[in-house]
């Protein structure tokens, strides 16, 4: 184009380079600047390779023709043609630019059709997710997405660690960094990528395309996990809604991990209900303070309480503390009844509560009280009463047993 300018004696005022596509109107900052300079009279002609370099959309084409109508754009010179402010040449310019737009639109339609056909054949367009590799071939006869022999095993372990061990995304990242796991480009896996993996149904054989379209396809690629494992992970990934959760886990004080001997911790998980709201679930598991790779599985608080109730007769208690606690609760019961019932009824019906029970009765009362708190008590009440439990337990393979220590 510079040689053409020299040959034809054009005086080049400025050279502008635009890297954005002419497909969409108003999306090219250099082109917008070009129009502004023409309006200001900075120059009055354009030298460009072809008309479609100026515009492949109706909006930008209209701006160019409008400047020619105003007399501010005298000429457009391309490699093989020249357009001036004459009806025929402006009409030809509009036809050529409109033709470029038509070709561009058709290309888009053809690309979309090709992508849909590829999806219908079971092959997800674009780059395959981590754990898979793209290969070239005929979508009708060849496998276009194959399992990555290096990374697929670790992808499966990520799902299993969350589903079976209750590990968080951050714990998974620490594990991957520690074993030196990297992407194909040699970079460590970021936390957001881990959650992207855990939420991607592609790994059990389905994919949505385009994303957000609610159009789903069954892939022909080999699944790394099954849907049952994927669904189990989704239940573990539900984030607690704002304003929920006390983060008090009373049973931590009486348990140790039976696999590694470390402490036990807990996590709250929330499951969204179909009719709105959330239901809370508490899971206890090894804190992995002694052995980072401990494989002890999680157990629900409900199952933990059920097993404790089955061992209630073998639990040793601080009788002094538990008796005082029971007396405090009875005293509160008295005060409550005093406010709503007549004194004569209290004197006649509650006198037996004030009698001193025997040691056997105290033990039975303590066991009953513990059963009541474990079954119906609040988190705070359970926390108070478990401080009075002398017996210690170990948690192994989701089963609790008394500790020998």
KOLVO-545766 format. One record per residue (C-alpha): residue in three letters; z, x, y. Coordinates in steps of 0.5 Angstrom, whole numbers, always signed. Layout:
! KOLVO-545766
("ALA", (Z, X, Y)) ...
***
This chain:
! KOLVO-545766
("UNK", (+0, +0, +0)) ("UNK", (+1, +6, +5)) ("UNK", (-6, +8, +3)) ("UNK", (-9, +2, +5)) ("UNK", (-5, +2, +11)) ("UNK", (-8, +9, +13)) ("UNK", (-15, +7, +11)) ("UNK", (-15, +0, +15)) ("UNK", (-11, +3, +21)) ("UNK", (-5, -1, +20)) ("UNK", (+1, +1, +24)) ("UNK", (+7, +1, +20)) ("UNK", (+13, -1, +24)) ("UNK", (+18, -2, +18)) ("UNK", (+18, -1, +11)) ("UNK", (+23, -6, +7)) ("UNK", (+25, -6, +0)) ("UNK", (+28, -12, -4)) ("UNK", (+31, -12, -11)) ("UNK", (+32, -20, -11)) ("UNK", (+27, -24, -15)) ("UNK", (+23, -29, -11)) ("UNK", (+24, -35, -15)) ("UNK", (+30, -38, -11)) ("UNK", (+30, -40, -4)) ("UNK", (+35, -36, +1)) ("UNK", (+37, -32, -5)) ("UNK", (+34, -25, -2)) ("UNK", (+38, -22, +4)) ("UNK", (+32, -17, +6)) ("UNK", (+27, -23, +6)) ("UNK", (+31, -27, +10)) ("UNK", (+32, -21, +15)) ("UNK", (+24, -20, +15)) ("UNK", (+23, -28, +17)) ("UNK", (+29, -26, +23)) ("UNK", (+25, -20, +25)) ("UNK", (+18, -24, +26)) ("UNK", (+22, -30, +30)) ("UNK", (+24, -24, +35)) ("UNK", (+17, -21, +35)) ("UNK", (+19, -15, +32)) ("UNK", (+13, -15, +28)) ("UNK", (+7, -20, +27)) ("UNK", (+4, -18, +20)) ("UNK", (+6, -17, +13)) ("UNK", (+3, -12, +8)) ("UNK", (+5, -13, +1)) ("UNK", (+2, -12, -6)) ("UNK", (+1, -20, -7)) ("UNK", (+3, -27, -5)) ("UNK", (+8, -28, -10)) ("UNK", (+12, -22, -8)) ("UNK", (+13, -26, -2)) ("UNK", (+15, -33, -5)) ("UNK", (+15, -36, -11)) ("UNK", (+19, -42, -9)) ("UNK", (+17, -48, -4)) ("UNK", (+23, -46, +1)) ("UNK", (+21, -39, +3)) ("UNK", (+13, -41, +3)) ("UNK", (+15, -46, +8)) ("UNK", (+18, -41, +12)) ("UNK", (+12, -36, +12)) ("UNK", (+7, -42, +13)) ("UNK", (+11, -45, +19)) ("UNK", (+11, -38, +22)) ("UNK", (+4, -37, +22)) ("UNK", (+3, -44, +25)) ("UNK", (+8, -42, +31)) ("UNK", (+3, -36, +32)) ("UNK", (+9, -31, +30)) ("UNK", (+6, -28, +24)) ("UNK", (-1, -27, +25)) ("UNK", (-3, -24, +18)) ("UNK", (-1, -23, +11)) ("UNK", (-5, -17, +8)) ("UNK", (-5, -16, +0)) ("UNK", (-8, -11, -4)) ("UNK", (-14, -15, -5)) ("UNK", (-14, -21, +0)) ("UNK", (-12, -22, +7)) ("UNK", (-9, -29, +10)) ("UNK", (-9, -31, +17)) ("UNK", (-7, -37, +21)) ("UNK", (-13, -41, +19)) ("UNK", (-13, -47, +15)) ("UNK", (-17, -45, +9)) ("UNK", (-13, -38, +9)) ("UNK", (-7, -42, +9)) ("UNK", (-9, -47, +4)) ("UNK", (-11, -41, -1)) ("UNK", (-4, -38, +1)) ("UNK", (+0, -44, -1)) ("UNK", (-4, -45, -7)) ("UNK", (-3, -38, -10)) ("UNK", (+4, -38, -8)) ("UNK", (+5, -45, -12)) ("UNK", (+1, -43, -18)) ("UNK", (+6, -37, -18)) ("UNK", (+12, -42, -18)) ("UNK", (+8, -46, -23)) ("UNK", (+8, -40, -28)) ("UNK", (+15, -38, -27)) ("UNK", (+17, -45, -28)) ("UNK", (+13, -45, -35)) ("UNK", (+16, -39, -37)) ("UNK", (+23, -42, -36)) ("UNK", (+21, -48, -40)) ("UNK", (+18, -43, -45)) ("UNK", (+24, -39, -46)) ("UNK", (+29, -45, -46)) ("UNK", (+25, -48, -52)) ("UNK", (+25, -41, -55)) ("UNK", (+32, -40, -55)) ("UNK", (+33, -47, -57)) ("UNK", (+29, -46, -63)) ("UNK", (+33, -40, -65)) ("UNK", (+39, -44, -65)) ("UNK", (+36, -49, -69)) ("UNK", (+35, -44, -74)) ("UNK", (+42, -41, -74)) ("UNK", (+41, -35, -70)) ("UNK", (+46, -35, -63)) ("UNK", (+41, -32, -57)) ("UNK", (+44, -26, -53)) ("UNK", (+49, -20, -56)) ("UNK", (+53, -21, -62)) ("UNK", (+60, -21, -61)) ("UNK", (+65, -16, -63)) ("UNK", (+65, -15, -71)) ("UNK", (+57, -16, -71)) ("UNK", (+51, -13, -70)) ("UNK", (+44, -15, -67)) ("UNK", (+38, -13, -71)) ("UNK", (+30, -14, -70)) ("UNK", (+26, -19, -74)) ("UNK", (+23, -26, -75)) ("UNK", (+28, -31, -74)) ("UNK", (+25, -35, -80)) ("UNK", (+25, -30, -85)) ("UNK", (+30, -24, -83)) ("UNK", (+37, -24, -81)) ("UNK", (+38, -23, -74)) ("UNK", (+46, -22, -74)) ("UNK", (+49, -18, -79)) ("UNK", (+57, -16, -80)) ("UNK", (+59, -9, -77)) ("UNK", (+61, -5, -83)) ("UNK", (+66, -1, -78)) ("UNK", (+69, -7, -74)) ("UNK", (+69, -13, -78)) ("UNK", (+75, -12, -82)) ("UNK", (+79, -10, -76)) ("UNK", (+77, -17, -73)) ("UNK", (+79, -21, -79)) ("UNK", (+86, -17, -79)) ("UNK", (+87, -19, -71)) ("UNK", (+86, -27, -74)) ("UNK", (+91, -25, -79)) ("UNK", (+96, -22, -75)) ("UNK", (+96, -28, -70)) ("UNK", (+96, -33, -76)) ("UNK", (+101, -30, -81)) ("UNK", (+105, -26, -77)) ("UNK", (+106, -29, -70)) ("UNK", (+103, -23, -66)) ("UNK", (+101, -24, -59)) ("UNK", (+95, -21, -56)) ("UNK", (+99, -16, -52)) ("UNK", (+102, -14, -59)) ("UNK", (+95, -14, -62)) ("UNK", (+92, -9, -56)) ("UNK", (+98, -4, -57)) ("UNK", (+96, -4, -65)) ("UNK", (+89, -3, -64)) ("UNK", (+90, +2, -59)) ("UNK", (+95, +6, -63)) ("UNK", (+90, +6, -69)) ("UNK", (+84, +8, -64)) ("UNK", (+80, +2, -65)) ("UNK", (+74, +2, -60)) ("UNK", (+68, -2, -58)) ("UNK", (+61, +0, -60)) ("UNK", (+61, +4, -53)) ("UNK", (+67, +8, -55)) ("UNK", (+72, +4, -50)) ("UNK", (+79, +1, -52)) ("UNK", (+79, -7, -52)) ("UNK", (+82, -10, -46)) ("UNK", (+87, -16, -47)) ("UNK", (+82, -21, -45)) ("UNK", (+77, -19, -50)) ("UNK", (+82, -20, -55)) ("UNK", (+84, -27, -53)) ("UNK", (+76, -28, -53)) ("UNK", (+75, -26, -60)) ("UNK", (+81, -31, -62)) ("UNK", (+78, -37, -59)) ("UNK", (+71, -35, -61)) ("UNK", (+69, -40, -67)) ("UNK", (+63, -36, -68)) ("UNK", (+67, -32, -73)) ("UNK", (+68, -38, -78)) ("UNK", (+60, -40, -77)) ("UNK", (+59, -44, -71)) ("UNK", (+57, -43, -64)) ("UNK", (+56, -47, -57)) ("UNK", (+49, -45, -53)) ("UNK", (+49, -45, -47)) ("UNK", (+56, -44, -46)) ("UNK", (+60, -51, -44)) ("UNK", (+54, -55, -46)) ("UNK", (+58, -58, -52)) ("UNK", (+52, -57, -56)) ("UNK", (+54, -54, -63)) ("UNK", (+50, -50, -68)) ("UNK", (+52, -48, -75)) ("UNK", (+50, -40, -75)) ("UNK", (+46, -37, -81)) ("UNK", (+51, -31, -80)) ("UNK", (+56, -29, -85)) ("UNK", (+63, -31, -83)) ("UNK", (+68, -26, -82)) ("UNK", (+74, -31, -83)) ("UNK", (+74, -39, -85)) ("UNK", (+76, -45, -81)) ("UNK", (+83, -46, -83)) ("UNK", (+85, -39, -81)) ("UNK", (+81, -40, -74)) ("UNK", (+85, -47, -73)) ("UNK", (+92, -44, -75)) ("UNK", (+91, -38, -70)) ("UNK", (+89, -44, -65)) ("UNK", (+96, -47, -66)) ("UNK", (+99, -41, -65)) ("UNK", (+95, -39, -58)) ("UNK", (+97, -46, -54)) ("UNK", (+100, -43, -48)) ("UNK", (+107, -46, -45)) ("UNK", (+106, -51, -40)) ("UNK", (+109, -50, -33)) ("UNK", (+116, -52, -32)) ("UNK", (+117, -52, -40)) ("UNK", (+122, -48, -44)) ("UNK", (+129, -45, -44)) ("UNK", (+127, -39, -48)) ("UNK", (+134, -39, -51)) ("UNK", (+134, -37, -58)) ("UNK", (+141, -38, -61)) ("UNK", (+139, -36, -68)) ("UNK", (+137, -29, -67)) ("UNK", (+145, -27, -67)) ("UNK", (+146, -28, -74)) ("UNK", (+139, -25, -77)) ("UNK", (+136, -19, -79)) ("UNK", (+129, -17, -82)) ("UNK", (+130, -17, -89)) ("UNK", (+123, -12, -89)) ("UNK", (+125, -7, -84)) ("UNK", (+132, -8, -83)) ("UNK", (+130, -9, -75)) ("UNK", (+133, -15, -71)) ("UNK", (+130, -22, -71)) ("UNK", (+126, -25, -64)) ("UNK", (+123, -32, -63)) ("UNK", (+117, -35, -59)) ("UNK", (+116, -42, -56)) ("UNK", (+109, -45, -58)) ("UNK", (+107, -51, -55)) ("UNK", (+102, -56, -58)) ("UNK", (+98, -61, -54)) ("UNK", (+98, -68, -56)) ("UNK", (+92, -73, -56)) ("UNK", (+95, -78, -52)) ("UNK", (+98, -73, -47)) ("UNK", (+104, -68, -46)) ("UNK", (+106, -63, -51)) ("UNK", (+111, -62, -57)) ("UNK", (+115, -55, -57)) ("UNK", (+115, -51, -63)) ("UNK", (+120, -45, -64)) ("UNK", (+118, -39, -69)) ("UNK", (+123, -33, -71)) ("UNK", (+120, -27, -73)) ("UNK", (+121, -19, -74)) ("UNK", (+122, -16, -67)) ("UNK", (+119, -10, -70)) ("UNK", (+124, -5, -66)) ("UNK", (+125, -1, -72)) ("UNK", (+118, -1, -76)) ("UNK", (+112, -3, -71)) ("UNK", (+108, -5, -77)) ("UNK", (+113, -10, -80)) ("UNK", (+109, -15, -84)) ("UNK", (+115, -20, -84)) ("UNK", (+112, -27, -83)) ("UNK", (+114, -32, -78)) ("UNK", (+119, -38, -80)) ("UNK", (+119, -45, -76)) ("UNK", (+126, -46, -73)) ("UNK", (+126, -53, -76)) ("UNK", (+125, -49, -83)) ("UNK", (+131, -44, -81)) ("UNK", (+136, -50, -80)) ("UNK", (+134, -53, -86)) ("UNK", (+135, -47, -90)) ("UNK", (+142, -46, -86)) ("UNK", (+144, -53, -88)) ("UNK", (+143, -52, -95)) ("UNK", (+148, -46, -95)) ("UNK", (+153, -49, -90)) ("UNK", (+159, -48, -96)) ("UNK", (+158, -41, -96)) ("UNK", (+158, -40, -89)) ("UNK", (+164, -36, -86)) ("UNK", (+167, -38, -79)) ("UNK", (+172, -36, -74)) ("UNK", (+177, -42, -75)) ("UNK", (+181, -40, -69)) ("UNK", (+175, -41, -65)) ("UNK", (+171, -47, -68)) ("UNK", (+178, -51, -68)) ("UNK", (+179, -50, -61)) ("UNK", (+171, -52, -60)) ("UNK", (+172, -58, -64)) ("UNK", (+179, -60, -60)) ("UNK", (+175, -59, -53)) ("UNK", (+170, -64, -56)) ("UNK", (+175, -69, -58)) ("UNK", (+178, -68, -51)) ("UNK", (+172, -70, -48)) ("UNK", (+171, -75, -53)) ("UNK", (+178, -78, -51)) ("UNK", (+176, -77, -43)) ("UNK", (+169, -81, -44)) ("UNK", (+173, -87, -48)) ("UNK", (+178, -87, -43)) ("UNK", (+173, -89, -38)) ("UNK", (+170, -95, -41)) ("UNK", (+175, -98, -46)) ("UNK", (+182, -101, -45)) ("UNK", (+188, -96, -46)) ("UNK", (+191, -101, -52)) ("UNK", (+185, -100, -56)) ("UNK", (+185, -92, -55)) ("UNK", (+192, -92, -57)) ("UNK", (+191, -96, -63)) ("UNK", (+185, -93, -66)) ("UNK", (+185, -86, -63)) ("UNK", (+192, -84, -65)) ("UNK", (+189, -81, -72)) ("UNK", (+185, -76, -68)) ("UNK", (+191, -73, -65)) ("UNK", (+195, -71, -72)) ("UNK", (+195, -64, -74)) ("UNK", (+190, -63, -80)) ("UNK", (+192, -59, -86)) ("UNK", (+188, -52, -87)) ("UNK", (+183, -55, -92)) ("UNK", (+182, -61, -87)) ("UNK", (+180, -56, -82)) ("UNK", (+175, -52, -86)) ("UNK", (+172, -59, -88)) ("UNK", (+172, -61, -81)) ("UNK", (+169, -54, -78)) ("UNK", (+163, -55, -84)) ("UNK", (+162, -62, -81)) ("UNK", (+162, -60, -74)) ("UNK", (+157, -54, -76)) ("UNK", (+153, -59, -79)) ("UNK", (+153, -64, -74)) ("UNK", (+151, -58, -68)) ("UNK", (+145, -55, -73)) ("UNK", (+142, -62, -74)) ("UNK", (+143, -66, -67)) ("UNK", (+146, -61, -62)) ("UNK", (+143, -58, -56)) ("UNK", (+140, -51, -56)) ("UNK", (+146, -49, -51)) ("UNK", (+151, -52, -56)) ("UNK", (+148, -48, -62)) ("UNK", (+148, -42, -58)) ("UNK", (+156, -43, -57)) ("UNK", (+157, -45, -64)) ("UNK", (+153, -39, -68)) ("UNK", (+157, -34, -64)) ("UNK", (+163, -37, -68)) ("UNK", (+159, -35, -75)) ("UNK", (+162, -29, -79)) ("UNK", (+156, -29, -84)) ("UNK", (+150, -25, -83)) ("UNK", (+143, -27, -86)) ("UNK", (+137, -23, -87)) ("UNK", (+130, -26, -87)) ("UNK", (+125, -24, -92)) ("UNK", (+118, -27, -94)) ("UNK", (+121, -34, -90)) ("UNK", (+127, -34, -94)) ("UNK", (+134, -33, -91)) ("UNK", (+140, -30, -96)) ("UNK", (+146, -28, -94)) ("UNK", (+147, -20, -92)) ("UNK", (+151, -15, -96)) ("UNK", (+153, -12, -90)) 
***
